Amino acid sequence: MRPYFFFSYARRDHLAGGAFVDQFFTDLRDELARIEPEAGPGELAYRDTERLRVGDDWERQLSRMVGASRTMVALYSPAYFASDYCGREWTAFDLRTRRHEEQTGESVSALIPVLWEPPPEDLPAEVRRIQYVQHDFGAEYAAGGLRHLLRTDPHGAAYRSVVRVIAERVREAAAWRVAEQRDLDLGRVEGFFPVPEIAVPAGRSSLVRLFVVARWTGDRAVAANGDRVPPQRSGTPAAAGTDGAGGSDERYHGGWYGAHPRDWAPYHPPRLPSLAVQAQQVITRAGHSTSLETVGDDLADALDRARENNEVSVLLVDPWAAGREPYRQALRDFDRQNHPVTAVLLPDSSDDPPPGPARARLWEGVREVFARTWLHRSGPEPLFRIHVRRERFERELLSTVTVAQNRLLDQIDDDPVTARAQFGLGPDPRPMPGLTIPAWPPPAASRPPEPPAPAGPPLPRPGSTPGNGAAPGARAARREETVPPATRAPSEGEADR
């Protein structure tokens, strides 16, 4: 097998923002599949995390695929040029293209750089000879890289344009079929980098991973009420009172849908942007970055990885989709496990369906799927919130994100001062105005001196029974509650490939 492209990236970039790396890889592979429909699913791309299995000789496997892949897509960043193994992958593939040119006279641009983050200035001459920025990618890409585009507008025109151009480049270069190198051994390759003395910045972003559970127009399974999901174009909610095809006046059940679950608009009347995009905008305005994914069979693993990377997650769940596959089993598995920094929000329009047996059946089905989580919906700071109405959606979303990030902060086992600094907090936090709840009575040191007791029998004290002189009940300690800024700790380092 000769994949169209080998995906070369730094492990540290994945640890600092794995959801962004995952999204770009998936989007690039899907775009390539669209423009090259004859390629089989396993032929499109190679990435170590998707192909390596327990017991595999990882270095031998990577060597074989670097030697066989038709192109290489390399994610340039400070971490990439600080990685010894990325240097070996890059150098080995570059030597393949040079050898091909010497043998055939054909110069093939099969090593395709993608600017993930601005790289260091002092790059090796071998790297600088390959152009990695082009003007039609835009000024934002040139200044901040693809990760910046994903953080600010993960489905925007600028990002999609870069994905399309890179996919076209892969297809064009793959058609030349650079000669395969079957005896490649990456362990013996002396890479052109790592570049000496490159400081890789610690991850400081607070990434919130959004997962969508919703139906879409391609889903033709019969819903709980017997109706079919109405056809509708992506991102264009139909006007109220139509079914998107002009053939029915019946209200949609579960909201308005598009060509992808992220197009779901649950409230009436529907508005643009979709709920998922609205959630991303709200979280971004609050100073965090986001990623957007659709729930799949690997939901539990994805949530575990997020927690290991000090990231919180939010599930946006369509009540009409929760009890049906492909989501039902994944959500049931989630419910049985412990995910203390994951929030679940179920938006709801009060008349969808109207109060009655159908509505009762719908929410009973949701309760069955979230059997354990349902019990925690009314706690002091619940992360499971149902019947979220339009006017409260943004507030509920930000509230759960803050609660989840504070819980994540509480679970960090590192030195408290260092941990707080990583979260952008000072070493000696003070109560925020308006958020301090003093108990009564205050400590003795802060009370004014009591006046001399008047002559006569002692007066009863608060909390005592008149006449018995009993001491008051246990005195409440002075209590302060502070809410630290919502952010996350950086990921811990990990050895590169």
Secondary structure as GFF3:
##gff-version 3
##sequence-region A 1 497
A	DSSP	beta_strand	5	8	.	.	.	ID=ss1
A	DSSP	alpha_helix	11	35	.	.	.	ID=ss2
A	DSSP	three_ten_helix	41	43	.	.	.	ID=ss3
A	DSSP	beta_strand	45	46	.	.	.	ID=ss4
A	DSSP	alpha_helix	48	51	.	.	.	ID=ss5
A	DSSP	alpha_helix	58	68	.	.	.	ID=ss6
A	DSSP	beta_strand	71	76	.	.	.	ID=ss7
A	DSSP	alpha_helix	78	81	.	.	.	ID=ss8
A	DSSP	alpha_helix	84	104	.	.	.	ID=ss9
A	DSSP	beta_strand	111	115	.	.	.	ID=ss10
A	DSSP	alpha_helix	125	128	.	.	.	ID=ss11
A	DSSP	three_ten_helix	135	137	.	.	.	ID=ss12
A	DSSP	alpha_helix	139	144	.	.	.	ID=ss13
A	DSSP	alpha_helix	146	152	.	.	.	ID=ss14
A	DSSP	alpha_helix	157	174	.	.	.	ID=ss15
A	DSSP	three_ten_helix	186	188	.	.	.	ID=ss16
A	DSSP	beta_strand	207	213	.	.	.	ID=ss17
A	DSSP	three_ten_helix	261	263	.	.	.	ID=ss18
A	DSSP	alpha_helix	275	285	.	.	.	ID=ss19
A	DSSP	beta_strand	289	294	.	.	.	ID=ss20
A	DSSP	alpha_helix	299	308	.	.	.	ID=ss21
A	DSSP	beta_strand	312	317	.	.	.	ID=ss22
A	DSSP	alpha_helix	319	322	.	.	.	ID=ss23
A	DSSP	alpha_helix	328	336	.	.	.	ID=ss24
A	DSSP	beta_strand	342	347	.	.	.	ID=ss25
A	DSSP	alpha_helix	357	369	.	.	.	ID=ss26
A	DSSP	three_ten_helix	373	376	.	.	.	ID=ss27
A	DSSP	beta_strand	384	388	.	.	.	ID=ss28
A	DSSP	three_ten_helix	390	392	.	.	.	ID=ss29
A	DSSP	alpha_helix	393	411	.	.	.	ID=ss30
A	DSSP	alpha_helix	416	422	.	.	.	ID=ss31
A	DSSP	three_ten_helix	444	446	.	.	.	ID=ss32
###
